[in-house]
Amino acid sequence: MGMNTKVKNRAIFSSRVFSINYVTYPTNHSVRDHIDPVQQGRYYKLNFVLRTPRAGGVFSCAHCIINLRDRIYLFRPDMHAHSVSRIDSGKRVLLSFALNI
């Protein structure tokens, strides 16, 4: 593993129902298949991939509402399992909008 394999998650805005985050996934990082638990309501995520890794780091979701060219994803992380494969080279950067209604 590289020296800096920690995800950098910078909150741009955060409230009880809506948040915006700038997230950087470094080389060697991966996200296991999971579902995000919520206390109540429906949870939506709209992710804009600003930078794709040179190798690896592929997002996978059991069901996307929208998937535009593997760069813009709208999905229900509370209902559908999702993951990111290991980033072999480079980094993955996204702007993530989350809504819990």
MORA-V87993 format. One record per backbone hydrogen bond with DSSP energy under -0.5 kcal/mol. CO is the residue of the C=O (numbers start at 1). NH is the residue of the N-H. Records with the same first field share a line. If there is no record, write none. Layout:
# MORA-V87993
CO->NH  NH
This chain:
# MORA-V87993
3->5
7->9
8->10  24
9->11
10->22
13->20
17->100
18->15
19->98
20->12  13
21->23  96
22->10
23->94
24->8  26
25->92
26->29
29->87
31->84
34->82
35->37
42->101
43->78
44->99
45->47  75
46->97
47->49  73
48->50  95
51->93
55->88  89
58->85
60->83
63->76
66->74
67->69
68->71  72
71->49
72->68
73->47
74->65  66
75->45  77
76->79  80
77->36
81->62
82->34
83->60
84->31
86->57  88
87->28
89->54  55
92->25
93->50  51
94->23  96
95->48
96->21
97->46
98->19
99->44  101
